[in-house]
Amino acid sequence: MVDTGASYTVLPMSLLEAAGYAADAAIREQAIVTASGMERVPLFRVEALEALQRVRPGHTVLAHDLPVESGVDGLLGLDFFRGSRLTVDFRSGTIELA
C-alpha cells in the first residue's frame, strides 16, 4: 500500500523474519499512532528495500502487523518517497516514482 500520510514504511514481522531479520535485531522502538491508540513497535534497518522499481539501501522499516481485513502485506510510507516525485494517476491507474 502507498500511504503518504504514514511517516514510516511498515512491514509485518513475519516478512522481516522470512528475509532473515531476528526480532531482537531491531535498532530501537518507535512510538506510532494506530486505530487502537499509541503503540511502540520495533524499527529495523534493512539491507535494502525494493519497491516501485526503486531500491533504497539501508532503509528503515517498522515491524507491525496490519489488520488482516486491510488486505495489504505492508505499506510504503513517506520516508520511502522523500526526495522523489510521486505521481498517482487515478485515471490511468498508474503510480510513477521519479
C-alpha positions, -999 to +999 in steps of 0.1 A: +000+000+000+012+035-007+005+058+023+020+092+022+002+100+054+024+074+072+058+087+083+074+052+081+074+022+059+057-007+077+062-045+071+049-074+092+075-091+115+068-124+097+081-109+064+112-094+081+119-128+097+115-145+063+141-121+050+165-131+078+159-104+104+155-116+140+130-099+163+158-089+187+178-072+159+157-040+160+178-008+162+152+008+186+115+011+193+093+038+177+060+051+191+033+051+165-004+060+164-027+033+153-065+029+151-063+013+186-041+040+201-004+045+207+019+015+203+056+010+205+070-011+176+104-023+166+124-003+140+148-022+117+174-011+093+172-035+063+200-041+038+178-027+010+141-022+003+129-025-033+095-012-045+081+006-075+113-001-094+134+017-068+160+003-043+166+021-010+197+007+006+199+008+044+162+018+046+144+017+080+111-001+084+087-006+113+077-041+122+039-041+127+011-063+115-016-045+097-052-057+101-060-088+080-091-070+068-069-044+051-058-069+025-023-055+024+011-070+035+028-037+043+029-001+034+053+024+018+054+055+040+066+090+033+101+080+043+103+058+011+092+087-012+112+115+003+134+132-023+114+117-052+084+128-073+054+105-067+027+107-093-006+088-087-027+089-118-062+077-109-074+080-144-049+055-158-045+035-126-007+040-125+019+051-100+052+066-111+082+073-089+108+096-104 
